[in-house]
Amino acid sequence: MSGFDSYAPILRNTLLPGILTDISSLSPPPPPLTAWSLDALFILPYSRLRYYRKLYARLLRSTKEGRSDHRLLVVANQRLDGLVSQTESRLEMDVNEEQSTDHAMSEDGTKSREPSWPANERVSRTSSAAESSIDSHTK
């Protein structure tokens, strides 16, 4: 999920800004970021998954079918594709929207889980954070 930087319970944590400042000074984030945020830190595993997916795809292309490692690489690539797809679907979710939709009621009195944001807005917000993090780890 994303949106942790604007999530009310996290904003109330008075220790977090100092911790993020310390982390940023010890390990500066990649440009264009000047300081780490929770969303930027939480996207790092996704960046790593994409890196390994590219690496394993290259290994699979250079391995001949029938070799003992070929089947292992096929399975690993399938698993990485699944993990990346699952992660990308979660990146479109905002913790703030998730909290408000938990309490939203539909017309028939049941809880509604439909997001209230336009699809293109959500993707563009996560894409910029994801791309800046991904670019720094894949170059």
Secondary structure, DSSP 8 states (H G I E B T S, - for coil): -B-GGG-HHHHT-SSHHHHHHHHHHHS---TT-SS--HHHHHTHHHHHHHHHHHHHHHHHHTS-TTSHHHHHHHHHHHHHHHHHHHHHHHHT-BHHHHHHHHH-B-TTSSB-----S-HHHHHHHHHHHHHHHHHHHH-
